[in-house]
Amino acid sequence: MCAMQAADAGLGTVLVVDDDAAIRRVIEEALAAEGYTVQSVAGGSEALAAVRAGRPALILLDVNMPVVDGWQVLEELRSAAGPQTPVVVMTAGYDAQDRALATGAQGYLGKPFELDDLIEAVDAHAGLTLRGSVEAMVTESHG
């Protein structure tokens, strides 16, 4: 499916935030093959700028990054008023799952991960609308 078809299908854009270029490339290819539009950045500051420029349907967020780490990105995203973007945290950290969910992430993906687990996490969380602590599935009528 091309990017235009993905947009027509309503899958939206997934923002991938990871300082490892090889991981970004694997995720980009896997999600593009599923019909998602993918935007990738290498760091936390770039992620915040990308979200300000246009809110994605989902953020896949590595937390172990230099300068501005993923925890700082998540904190800043969650402190903003208005609609929130769902976040799935990606990390190999042992206690990260509890911390991710406690700090406002909607999901957790342990590294290393299988591509099937990646796709499942993205499919489950892309398209959620978050307002404060309430989640609701976005339902649109196309008529």
N, C-alpha and C positions, 0 to 999 in steps of 0.2 A: 504494500500500500504506500503510495507516495504521500508527501507532506500535505498536499491539498486534500487528498482523500481522508487522511487522518483528521484534519481539521473539520471536514464535513461529517465525519463519524463522531465528532464530539469528544475524542480522546484527550485533547488538550496537550499542553506543553509540560514536560517534566524537566525541572532544573536539577542537574547533577552537579554536586559540589564535592570535589575530592582533589587533593593535591597530587595524587598519583595519576599521571597521564594514561598509563596502560589500563587502569581500572575505569577511568572515564570512557576510554575508547570501547572497551568491552560492553559497558552499560549502554552507551550510545547505540552501538550496533544491535544489541539485543532488543532494546526498546523500539528502535526504528523498524525492525523486522516485525514487531507486533502492531505497528501503525501509530506509534506515538511520535510527536515532535519533541526533539531533545535539544536542550540548551545546556552547555557545560561550562563550568568555571572552576578555577583551581584554588580559590581561597574564599574565606569568609567575607572580606570586604567586597569582593566581586559579586558574591551571592546576594548581599544586601542591596547593592546597586542594581542587580538584575531584577530583584523583586520589586524595587521601587519603579523600575522602568516598565514593568508589566507583570502582573501577578500570574504565576504558573498554576497549573492544576495540582501539582505535587512537587515537593522538594525532596530529593534523596540527598542526605546530608552526612558526610563524613565528619566525625567530631575531632579526630586527631590531626589537626592541621596547624602549621606555623602561623604566627602573628595573631590573626583572629580565628580562634578555633570554633568548631561547630556548636559547642555549648553556648558561646557568646552570641553566635548567629541566632540560635534558637531563642535565647533570652530576649534579644532585640525584636525578633519577629513577634513573639508572644506579648511584648509590652505595647505593641502598636494597637491603636483602636481600630474598630471596624472589622470587616471580613478577614479571616485568617486563612492562610494556606496550609493544607495538611503537610506534615513533615514525617518522613521515615528516616530514622537515624541508622547509619551504617558504621559499624566499628567492631573491632576484635576485642574490645575491652570487656573484662569479666563482669563487672557490675553495671555496665552501661545500659542494659535493658531497663532495669528499675529506674535509673536516673533519667533515661530518655522519656519514659512514660510519665514520671513525676514532674518533669519540666515542660511538658506540653507537646511532646511528639505523639503522633497517632500510631506509629509503628516502629519496629526495630528489625534490622537485618544484620545478623552476625557475619563478620568476615572471617574466613572466606565463605562465600555463599555459592549455591548452585543457581544457574540461570533461571530454572523453574521457580525457585524461591523468590528471586528478584521480580519476575513477571507477576507472580501471585501477589506480592506486596504492593506493587504498583497498581495492578488491577483493583485491589481491595481499597486503596486509599485515594487514588486520583478521582476527582469529582466530588469529594466530600466538601460540604460547605461548613465552615466553622465560625461560630459567632460566640465569643467568650469561651465557655466550657461546653457548649452544646454543639453536637454534631448532627447534621441532617443531610441525607442524600439529596443531591440536586436532581430535581425532576423537571424536565422541560417538555412542553408539548410542541410538537412540530406540525404545523397545520397548513 
